[in-house]
Amino acid sequence: LVGAVGAPAVGLVAAFLLTFVSQQRKVQQAAAGEALAVANEALSAVRCIRTFGREADASNRYDNRVRHFLRLKLTERLSQKSMQVVNLLFGATVILYVIRLGGEAVR
């Protein structure tokens, strides 16, 4: 009963987490591209930025993009760790189920 109920539930959670991680990677790659574009723009226009005294604004824009990227990376990492926990629980459930079936077969 545990295997019949637990395995599909764990499988659904695993599928959800895999989909979530995949979506987060796409968003993360887009955020990394934005941060790179901001850095490239600032580096190519250093003289203009200095001339108009906008160093702090350019730095803040880049910092915001990088912080957004790092938050996405943290979310992805937490999702991966959750997936590891789900895999561990699934493996433990299967092992306990096999041990139980083996014990009943011996009787």
MIZA-564430 format. One record per residue: residue number from 1; x, y, z of N, C-alpha, C in turn. Coordinates in Angstrom, 2 decimals, padded with zeros to 5 digits, always signed. Layout:
N
{seq->NUM&nX->X&nY->Y&nZ->Z&caX->X&caY->Y&caZ->Z&cX->X&cY->Y&cZ->Z}
...
***
This chain:
107
{seq->1&nX->+000.83&nY->-001.20&nZ->+000.00&caX->+000.00&caY->+000.00&caZ->+000.00&cX->+000.88&cY->+001.26&cZ->+000.00}
{seq->2&nX->+001.94&nY->+001.23&nZ->+000.80&caX->+002.83&caY->+002.39&caZ->+000.84&cX->+003.45&cY->+002.62&cZ->-000.53}
{seq->3&nX->+003.88&nY->+001.54&nZ->-001.17&caX->+004.49&caY->+001.66&caZ->-002.49&cX->+003.49&cY->+002.12&cZ->-003.54}
{seq->4&nX->+002.27&nY->+001.61&nZ->-003.46&caX->+001.25&caY->+001.95&caZ->-004.44&cX->+000.83&cY->+003.41&cZ->-004.31}
{seq->5&nX->+000.83&nY->+003.93&nZ->-003.11&caX->+000.43&caY->+005.32&caZ->-002.90&cX->+001.65&cY->+006.25&cZ->-002.96}
{seq->6&nX->+002.74&nY->+005.83&nZ->-002.38&caX->+003.93&caY->+006.69&caZ->-002.27&cX->+004.67&cY->+006.89&cZ->-003.57}
{seq->7&nX->+004.81&nY->+005.85&nZ->-004.37&caX->+005.59&caY->+005.95&caZ->-005.60&cX->+005.01&cY->+006.96&cZ->-006.58}
{seq->8&nX->+003.69&nY->+006.91&nZ->-006.87&caX->+003.16&caY->+007.93&caZ->-007.79&cX->+003.27&cY->+009.35&cZ->-007.23}
{seq->9&nX->+003.07&nY->+009.50&nZ->-005.94&caX->+003.17&caY->+010.83&caZ->-005.33&cX->+004.60&cY->+011.36&cZ->-005.46}
{seq->10&nX->+005.57&nY->+010.52&nZ->-005.17&caX->+006.97&caY->+010.93&caZ->-005.28&cX->+007.31&cY->+011.22&cZ->-006.74}
{seq->11&nX->+006.78&nY->+010.41&nZ->-007.64&caX->+007.02&caY->+010.63&caZ->-009.07&cX->+006.46&cY->+011.96&cZ->-009.54}
{seq->12&nX->+005.28&nY->+012.31&nZ->-009.07&caX->+004.68&caY->+013.60&caZ->-009.44&cX->+005.49&cY->+014.77&cZ->-008.90}
{seq->13&nX->+005.94&nY->+014.64&nZ->-007.65&caX->+006.76&caY->+015.71&caZ->-007.07&cX->+008.07&cY->+015.85&cZ->-007.84}
{seq->14&nX->+008.67&nY->+014.72&nZ->-008.20&caX->+009.92&caY->+014.75&caZ->-008.96&cX->+009.71&cY->+015.41&cZ->-010.32}
{seq->15&nX->+008.61&nY->+015.07&nZ->-010.99&caX->+008.32&caY->+015.68&caZ->-012.29&cX->+008.11&cY->+017.19&cZ->-012.16}
{seq->16&nX->+007.41&nY->+017.60&nZ->-011.12&caX->+007.21&caY->+019.03&caZ->-010.88&cX->+008.53&cY->+019.74&cZ->-010.65}
{seq->17&nX->+009.39&nY->+019.15&nZ->-009.82&caX->+010.67&caY->+019.79&caZ->-009.53&cX->+011.56&cY->+019.86&cZ->-010.78}
{seq->18&nX->+011.54&nY->+018.82&nZ->-011.60&caX->+012.34&caY->+018.84&caZ->-012.83&cX->+011.85&cY->+019.95&cZ->-013.77}
{seq->19&nX->+010.55&nY->+020.10&nZ->-013.88&caX->+009.99&caY->+021.16&caZ->-014.72&cX->+010.37&cY->+022.53&cZ->-014.16}
{seq->20&nX->+010.27&nY->+022.67&nZ->-012.85&caX->+010.60&caY->+023.94&caZ->-012.20&cX->+012.06&cY->+024.30&cZ->-012.41}
{seq->21&nX->+012.96&nY->+023.32&nZ->-012.25&caX->+014.39&caY->+023.57&caZ->-012.42&cX->+014.68&cY->+023.97&cZ->-013.87}
{seq->22&nX->+014.03&nY->+023.30&nZ->-014.81&caX->+014.23&caY->+023.63&caZ->-016.23&cX->+013.79&cY->+025.06&cZ->-016.52}
{seq->23&nX->+012.65&nY->+025.46&nZ->-016.00&caX->+012.17&caY->+026.83&caZ->-016.21&cX->+013.10&cY->+027.84&cZ->-015.54}
{seq->24&nX->+013.59&nY->+027.50&nZ->-014.36&caX->+014.49&caY->+028.42&caZ->-013.65&cX->+015.80&cY->+028.60&cZ->-014.42}
{seq->25&nX->+016.27&nY->+027.55&nZ->-015.06&caX->+017.51&caY->+027.67&caZ->-015.83&cX->+017.33&cY->+028.63&cZ->-017.00}
{seq->26&nX->+016.18&nY->+028.56&nZ->-017.66&caX->+015.92&caY->+029.48&caZ->-018.78&cX->+015.89&cY->+030.92&cZ->-018.29}
{seq->27&nX->+015.21&nY->+031.15&nZ->-017.18&caX->+015.12&caY->+032.51&caZ->-016.62&cX->+016.50&cY->+032.97&cZ->-016.16}
{seq->28&nX->+017.25&nY->+032.05&nZ->-015.58&caX->+018.59&caY->+032.38&caZ->-015.10&cX->+019.51&cY->+032.76&cZ->-016.25}
{seq->29&nX->+019.43&nY->+032.04&nZ->-017.36&caX->+020.26&caY->+032.37&caZ->-018.51&cX->+019.90&cY->+033.74&cZ->-019.08}
{seq->30&nX->+018.61&nY->+034.06&nZ->-019.09&caX->+018.18&caY->+035.38&caZ->-019.55&cX->+018.72&cY->+036.47&cZ->-018.63}
{seq->31&nX->+018.67&nY->+036.23&nZ->-017.32&caX->+019.18&caY->+037.22&caZ->-016.36&cX->+020.69&cY->+037.40&cZ->-016.50}
{seq->32&nX->+021.40&nY->+036.31&nZ->-016.74&caX->+022.85&caY->+036.41&caZ->-016.94&cX->+023.15&cY->+037.21&cZ->-018.20}
{seq->33&nX->+022.35&nY->+037.01&nZ->-019.24&caX->+022.52&caY->+037.79&caZ->-020.47&cX->+022.28&cY->+039.27&cZ->-020.25}
{seq->34&nX->+021.25&nY->+039.60&nZ->-019.46&caX->+020.98&caY->+041.01&caZ->-019.15&cX->+022.14&cY->+041.64&cZ->-018.38}
{seq->35&nX->+022.66&nY->+040.91&nZ->-017.40&caX->+023.79&caY->+041.45&caZ->-016.61&cX->+025.01&cY->+041.66&cZ->-017.51}
{seq->36&nX->+025.24&nY->+040.73&nZ->-018.41&caX->+026.37&caY->+040.86&caZ->-019.33&cX->+026.17&cY->+042.05&cZ->-020.28}
{seq->37&nX->+024.93&nY->+042.24&nZ->-020.73&caX->+024.64&caY->+043.37&caZ->-021.62&cX->+024.86&cY->+044.70&cZ->-020.91}
{seq->38&nX->+024.43&nY->+044.78&nZ->-019.65&caX->+024.63&caY->+046.02&caZ->-018.88&cX->+026.12&cY->+046.28&cZ->-018.67}
{seq->39&nX->+026.88&nY->+045.22&nZ->-018.35&caX->+028.32&caY->+045.38&caZ->-018.15&cX->+029.00&cY->+045.82&cZ->-019.45}
{seq->40&nX->+028.61&nY->+045.19&nZ->-020.55&caX->+029.19&caY->+045.53&caZ->-021.84&cX->+028.87&cY->+046.98&cZ->-022.22}
{seq->41&nX->+027.64&nY->+047.39&nZ->-021.97&caX->+027.23&caY->+048.77&caZ->-022.27&cX->+028.03&cY->+049.76&cZ->-021.44}
{seq->42&nX->+028.20&nY->+049.45&nZ->-020.16&caX->+028.95&caY->+050.37&caZ->-019.28&cX->+030.41&cY->+050.43&cZ->-019.68}
{seq->43&nX->+031.00&nY->+049.30&nZ->-020.04&caX->+032.41&caY->+049.29&caZ->-020.40&cX->+032.66&cY->+049.97&cZ->-021.74}
{seq->44&nX->+031.69&nY->+049.88&nZ->-022.65&caX->+031.89&caY->+050.51&caZ->-023.95&cX->+031.65&cY->+052.02&cZ->-023.90}
{seq->45&nX->+030.99&nY->+052.49&nZ->-022.87&caX->+030.67&caY->+053.92&caZ->-022.78&cX->+031.28&cY->+054.54&cZ->-021.52}
{seq->46&nX->+032.47&nY->+054.11&nZ->-021.16&caX->+033.10&caY->+054.60&caZ->-019.94&cX->+033.29&cY->+056.11&cZ->-019.97}
{seq->47&nX->+033.72&nY->+056.65&nZ->-021.09&caX->+033.96&caY->+058.09&caZ->-021.18&cX->+032.66&cY->+058.88&cZ->-021.01}
{seq->48&nX->+031.58&nY->+058.40&nZ->-021.63&caX->+030.28&caY->+059.09&caZ->-021.49&cX->+029.78&cY->+059.03&cZ->-020.06}
{seq->49&nX->+029.92&nY->+057.87&nZ->-019.44&caX->+029.45&caY->+057.71&caZ->-018.07&cX->+030.23&cY->+058.64&cZ->-017.14}
{seq->50&nX->+031.55&nY->+058.72&nZ->-017.33&caX->+032.37&caY->+059.61&caZ->-016.50&cX->+032.07&cY->+061.07&cZ->-016.79}
{seq->51&nX->+031.85&nY->+061.40&nZ->-018.04&caX->+031.59&caY->+062.79&caZ->-018.41&cX->+030.34&cY->+063.31&cZ->-017.74}
{seq->52&nX->+029.30&nY->+062.49&nZ->-017.70&caX->+028.03&caY->+062.93&caZ->-017.12&cX->+027.89&cY->+062.56&cZ->-015.64}
{seq->53&nX->+028.92&nY->+061.99&nZ->-015.05&caX->+028.91&caY->+061.68&caZ->-013.63&cX->+027.88&cY->+060.62&cZ->-013.25}
{seq->54&nX->+027.73&nY->+059.62&nZ->-014.08&caX->+026.72&caY->+058.59&caZ->-013.85&cX->+027.34&cY->+057.25&cZ->-013.42}
{seq->55&nX->+028.50&nY->+057.30&nZ->-012.82&caX->+029.15&caY->+056.07&caZ->-012.40&cX->+028.30&cY->+055.27&cZ->-011.41}
{seq->56&nX->+027.71&nY->+056.00&nZ->-010.46&caX->+026.90&caY->+055.32&caZ->-009.43&cX->+025.68&cY->+054.66&cZ->-010.05}
{seq->57&nX->+025.04&nY->+055.34&nZ->-011.01&caX->+023.87&caY->+054.75&caZ->-011.66&cX->+024.23&cY->+053.49&cZ->-012.44}
{seq->58&nX->+025.33&nY->+053.56&nZ->-013.17&caX->+025.76&caY->+052.40&caZ->-013.95&cX->+026.12&cY->+051.24&cZ->-013.02}
{seq->59&nX->+026.78&nY->+051.56&nZ->-011.93&caX->+027.15&caY->+050.53&caZ->-010.96&cX->+025.92&cY->+049.91&cZ->-010.31}
{seq->60&nX->+024.94&nY->+050.73&nZ->-009.97&caX->+023.71&caY->+050.22&caZ->-009.36&cX->+022.93&cY->+049.34&cZ->-010.33}
{seq->61&nX->+022.87&nY->+049.75&nZ->-011.60&caX->+022.17&caY->+048.92&caZ->-012.59&cX->+022.81&cY->+047.55&cZ->-012.70}
{seq->62&nX->+024.15&nY->+047.53&nZ->-012.76&caX->+024.86&caY->+046.24&caZ->-012.85&cX->+024.66&cY->+045.43&cZ->-011.58}
{seq->63&nX->+024.76&nY->+046.07&nZ->-010.42&caX->+024.57&caY->+045.37&caZ->-009.15&cX->+023.18&cY->+044.75&cZ->-009.06}
{seq->64&nX->+022.16&nY->+045.49&nZ->-009.49&caX->+020.80&caY->+044.96&caZ->-009.46&cX->+020.66&cY->+043.74&cZ->-010.35}
{seq->65&nX->+021.25&nY->+043.79&nZ->-011.54&caX->+021.16&caY->+042.64&caZ->-012.46&cX->+021.88&cY->+041.42&cZ->-011.88}
{seq->66&nX->+023.04&nY->+041.66&nZ->-011.29&caX->+023.80&caY->+040.55&caZ->-010.72&cX->+023.08&cY->+039.97&cZ->-009.50}
{seq->67&nX->+022.50&nY->+040.80&nZ->-008.67&caX->+021.74&caY->+040.29&caZ->-007.51&cX->+020.55&cY->+039.46&cZ->-007.96}
{seq->68&nX->+019.86&nY->+039.92&nZ->-009.00&caX->+018.74&caY->+039.16&caZ->-009.55&cX->+019.22&cY->+037.79&cZ->-010.04}
{seq->69&nX->+020.35&nY->+037.78&nZ->-010.74&caX->+020.93&caY->+036.52&caZ->-011.22&cX->+021.28&cY->+035.60&cZ->-010.06}
{seq->70&nX->+021.87&nY->+036.15&nZ->-009.02&caX->+022.26&caY->+035.32&caZ->-007.87&cX->+021.04&cY->+034.77&cZ->-007.12}
{seq->71&nX->+019.96&nY->+035.56&nZ->-007.04&caX->+018.72&caY->+035.05&caZ->-006.43&cX->+018.17&cY->+033.88&cZ->-007.23}
{seq->72&nX->+018.21&nY->+034.01&nZ->-008.55&caX->+017.75&caY->+032.91&caZ->-009.41&cX->+018.63&cY->+031.68&cZ->-009.23}
{seq->73&nX->+019.90&nY->+031.89&nZ->-009.11&caX->+020.84&caY->+030.77&caZ->-008.92&cX->+020.57&cY->+030.07&cZ->-007.59}
{seq->74&nX->+020.28&nY->+030.85&nZ->-006.55&caX->+019.95&caY->+030.28&caZ->-005.24&cX->+018.66&cY->+029.46&cZ->-005.32}
{seq->75&nX->+017.66&nY->+029.99&nZ->-006.02&caX->+016.40&caY->+029.26&caZ->-006.18&cX->+016.63&cY->+027.95&cZ->-006.92}
{seq->76&nX->+017.46&nY->+028.00&nZ->-007.95&caX->+017.76&caY->+026.77&caZ->-008.68&cX->+018.46&cY->+025.75&cZ->-007.79}
{seq->77&nX->+019.40&nY->+026.23&nZ->-007.00&caX->+020.15&caY->+025.33&caZ->-006.11&cX->+019.23&cY->+024.69&cZ->-005.08}
{seq->78&nX->+018.33&nY->+025.47&nZ->-004.51&caX->+017.37&caY->+024.92&caZ->-003.54&cX->+016.46&cY->+023.90&cZ->-004.21}
{seq->79&nX->+016.08&nY->+024.14&nZ->-005.44&caX->+015.26&caY->+023.19&caZ->-006.17&cX->+016.01&cY->+021.89&cZ->-006.41}
{seq->80&nX->+017.28&nY->+022.00&nZ->-006.75&caX->+018.09&caY->+020.80&caZ->-006.95&cX->+018.22&cY->+020.00&cZ->-005.66}
{seq->81&nX->+018.43&nY->+020.69&nZ->-004.56&caX->+018.54&caY->+020.00&caZ->-003.27&cX->+017.21&cY->+019.33&cZ->-002.91}
{seq->82&nX->+016.09&nY->+020.00&nZ->-003.21&caX->+014.78&caY->+019.40&caZ->-002.96&cX->+014.62&cY->+018.14&cZ->-003.80}
{seq->83&nX->+015.10&nY->+018.19&nZ->-005.03&caX->+015.03&caY->+017.01&caZ->-005.90&cX->+015.85&cY->+015.86&cZ->-005.32}
{seq->84&nX->+016.99&nY->+016.17&nZ->-004.76&caX->+017.81&caY->+015.13&caZ->-004.13&cX->+017.09&cY->+014.49&cZ->-002.96}
{seq->85&nX->+016.39&nY->+015.30&nZ->-002.18&caX->+015.63&caY->+014.77&caZ->-001.04&cX->+014.51&cY->+013.87&cZ->-001.55}
{seq->86&nX->+013.82&nY->+014.30&nZ->-002.60&caX->+012.74&caY->+013.49&caZ->-003.16&cX->+013.28&cY->+012.16&cZ->-003.67}
{seq->87&nX->+014.43&nY->+012.19&nZ->-004.35&caX->+015.04&caY->+010.94&caZ->-004.82&cX->+015.43&cY->+010.04&cZ->-003.67}
{seq->88&nX->+015.94&nY->+010.62&nZ->-002.61&caX->+016.31&caY->+009.84&caZ->-001.43&cX->+015.08&cY->+009.18&cZ->-000.81}
{seq->89&nX->+014.01&nY->+009.94&nZ->-000.66&caX->+012.78&caY->+009.39&caZ->-000.10&cX->+012.20&cY->+008.29&cZ->-000.99}
{seq->90&nX->+012.24&nY->+008.50&nZ->-002.29&caX->+011.74&caY->+007.50&caZ->-003.22&cX->+012.56&cY->+006.22&cZ->-003.11}
{seq->91&nX->+013.88&nY->+006.37&nZ->-003.08&caX->+014.75&caY->+005.19&caZ->-002.95&cX->+014.51&cY->+004.47&cZ->-001.64}
{seq->92&nX->+014.36&nY->+005.21&nZ->-000.55&caX->+014.11&caY->+004.58&caZ->+000.75&cX->+012.76&cY->+003.87&cZ->+000.75}
{seq->93&nX->+011.75&nY->+004.46&nZ->+000.12&caX->+010.43&caY->+003.84&caZ->+000.05&cX->+010.50&cY->+002.54&cZ->-000.73}
{seq->94&nX->+011.20&nY->+002.53&nZ->-001.83&caX->+011.33&caY->+001.32&caZ->-002.63&cX->+012.08&cY->+000.24&cZ->-001.86}
{seq->95&nX->+013.14&nY->+000.61&nZ->-001.18&caX->+013.91&caY->-000.36&caZ->-000.41&cX->+013.06&cY->-000.96&cZ->+000.70}
{seq->96&nX->+012.34&nY->-000.12&nZ->+001.43&caX->+011.47&caY->-000.64&caZ->+002.50&cX->+010.37&cY->-001.54&cZ->+001.93}
{seq->97&nX->+009.85&nY->-001.19&nZ->+000.80&caX->+008.81&caY->-002.01&caZ->+000.17&cX->+009.37&cY->-003.36&cZ->-000.24}
{seq->98&nX->+010.57&nY->-003.39&nZ->-000.81&caX->+011.19&caY->-004.64&caZ->-001.22&cX->+011.51&cY->-005.49&cZ->+000.00}
{seq->99&nX->+011.99&nY->-004.88&nZ->+001.07&caX->+012.28&caY->-005.63&caZ->+002.30&cX->+011.00&cY->-006.24&cZ->+002.85}
{seq->100&nX->+009.92&nY->-005.49&nZ->+002.82&caX->+008.65&caY->-006.00&caZ->+003.32&cX->+008.16&cY->-007.17&cZ->+002.46}
{seq->101&nX->+008.23&nY->-007.03&nZ->+001.16&caX->+007.82&caY->-008.13&caZ->+000.28&cX->+008.70&cY->-009.35&cZ->+000.52}
{seq->102&nX->+009.98&nY->-009.13&nZ->+000.70&caX->+010.90&caY->-010.25&caZ->+000.96&cX->+010.56&cY->-010.94&cZ->+002.28}
{seq->103&nX->+010.21&nY->-010.14&nZ->+003.30&caX->+009.83&caY->-010.72&caZ->+004.59&cX->+008.55&cY->-011.52&cZ->+004.49}
{seq->104&nX->+007.60&nY->-011.06&nZ->+003.73&caX->+006.35&caY->-011.80&caZ->+003.55&cX->+006.58&cY->-013.06&cZ->+002.74}
{seq->105&nX->+007.51&nY->-013.04&nZ->+001.81&caX->+007.77&caY->-014.22&caZ->+000.98&cX->+008.43&cY->-015.32&cZ->+001.80}
{seq->106&nX->+009.20&nY->-014.93&nZ->+002.80&caX->+009.89&caY->-015.92&caZ->+003.65&cX->+008.93&cY->-016.65&cZ->+004.55}
{seq->107&nX->+007.86&nY->-015.99&nZ->+004.98&caX->+006.91&caY->-016.60&caZ->+005.91&cX->+006.32&cY->-017.80&cZ->+005.37}
***
